[in-house]
Structures are given as C-alpha cells and as structure tokens.
Amino acid sequence: MYIPIKAKLFFYIMNEQTSIDLLHQAILTETRRRLFEDSIQRLKKCLNFLTEAEIWYKPNEQSNSVGNLCLHLCGNARQWLMSGLGGHEDIRQRQLEFDEKGPLASAQLVGMLDQLQVDLEEVLSKVTAEDLIGSYRVQGFEESGFGIVMHVVEHFSYHVGQVTYFVKAHKNLDTGYFEGADLDAKG
C-alpha cells in the first residue's frame, strides 16, 4: 500500500493518541456527511419527485418499490448502527420492509427518514474510537464498529442509487444533486 511521504511525516510527528482521535473524528464526520447530507437528502428529494403510485410501483416480484427501499434502509440502519453499535434492542422485522404494499404517504416516509437521522446522530455522538475497533454481532455477522459504519454508508449509497435510477428513468429529469457544482473541475 502506497502512503504519501507527507502522510507518513504527519503520522510520525503526531503522537499515537492524537492520530487515533483525528481518525476517529474523520470517520464520524464522513459518516454524517455521506448519510445525512448526501444519502438521506437525495432519498427525500427523490420521494418529492414521485407520486404515491410511483413510490409503491414494483415492476416485477423480484424488484422492490421505492417505498420498500426506504423502509429497508431505515430498518437496516437501525439494526446495524443503533442496535449493533449503539446497544439498542434489535426490534427489526426485515421481511415486513419488503412485504409492505403501501401506500404510505411520501410525507410519512420523509418523516421516518428525518427521525432516523435524529436517532442515528444520537448514537454517532456517543461512538468512541474504542467502539470503532470493538467487535459486534449484527444480523448474524461478526463486525467491527468501523465495519458497521462502513456497511450502513455503502448500503445507503447502493439503494439511493437504485432509487435515483428509478426517478431518472421514469421522470426523465436531472435530480440536481450537483446543481451549481463544476464536476469537470480538476483538483
């Protein structure tokens, strides 16, 4: 693995505890950014583009509706972060996330996402560096705290990508996620 000279020098100069504290804070900062500023906001934006019928539309039995994916993301994040890492009781009933036929109103799904963010922040605000390297049992898997955080971020990103594709395909529109940003900028 290549580590730039500046990074090597940085970690050499910093004492070990300071480096651990900086890494701990960087992980939590990026987790919040990816979940709260990117994924949840994009999901809510997509819900606002869709009608209730579109939110609950399933093209076939092997696919999930946007509504099911919202429920699934809430259930997964609660099980992995709140229960697995935060120590809350695991009350998830995963199959119900997919069995729901709707319609639950868009406003109700947005409210669930808003509450999820509040609840996840409560857990993240208490996560220590030691928690990130601890070992936890979640959904039958043995995971580190860092692995749990990574799973929730990537799982959200994966399904938000599916929802975004659905919106673009069915609405023929630009979601505007990067409105005003120069995505051709270098550096």
Residue pairs with C-beta under 8 A, 6 or more apart in sequence:
11 19
14 22
20 129
21 129
23 129
24 128
24 129
24 132
27 132
27 146
27 149
28 124
28 127
30 153
31 124
31 149
31 152
31 153
32 121
32 124
34 153
34 156
34 157
35 77
35 117
35 120
35 152
35 153
35 156
36 117
36 120
36 121
38 157
38 160
39 153
39 156
39 157
39 160
40 113
40 116
40 117
40 156
42 160
42 163
42 164
42 175
42 177
43 70
43 73
43 113
43 160
43 163
44 110
44 113
45 175
45 176
45 177
46 66
46 160
46 163
46 164
46 166
46 167
46 175
47 55
47 66
47 70
47 106
47 109
47 110
48 106
48 110
49 167
49 171
49 173
49 175
50 66
50 106
50 167
50 170
50 171
52 102
52 103
52 105
52 106
53 103
54 66
54 170
55 65
55 66
55 67
55 102
55 103
55 106
55 109
56 65
56 66
56 67
56 101
56 102
56 103
57 65
57 66
58 64
58 65
58 68
64 72
64 98
65 102
66 163
66 166
66 167
67 100
67 102
67 103
67 104
67 109
68 97
68 98
68 100
69 159
69 162
69 163
70 109
70 112
70 113
71 96
71 97
71 98
71 100
71 109
71 112
72 94
72 97
72 98
72 159
73 116
73 155
73 156
73 159
73 160
74 97
74 112
74 113
74 116
75 92
75 93
75 94
75 97
76 92
76 152
76 155
77 116
77 120
77 152
77 155
77 156
78 88
78 92
78 116
78 119
79 90
79 92
79 94
79 138
79 139
80 138
80 139
80 148
80 151
80 152
80 155
81 120
81 123
81 124
81 148
81 149
81 152
82 88
82 119
82 120
82 123
83 89
83 90
83 91
83 92
83 138
84 90
84 136
84 137
84 138
84 139
84 143
84 148
85 123
85 127
85 131
85 136
85 145
85 148
85 149
86 122
86 123
86 126
86 127
88 123
127 145
127 149
131 145
132 144
132 145
132 146
132 149
133 144
133 145
133 146
134 144
134 145
135 142
135 143
135 144
136 142
136 143
136 144
136 145
136 148
137 143
138 148
143 151
164 175
164 177
167 173
167 175
168 174
168 175
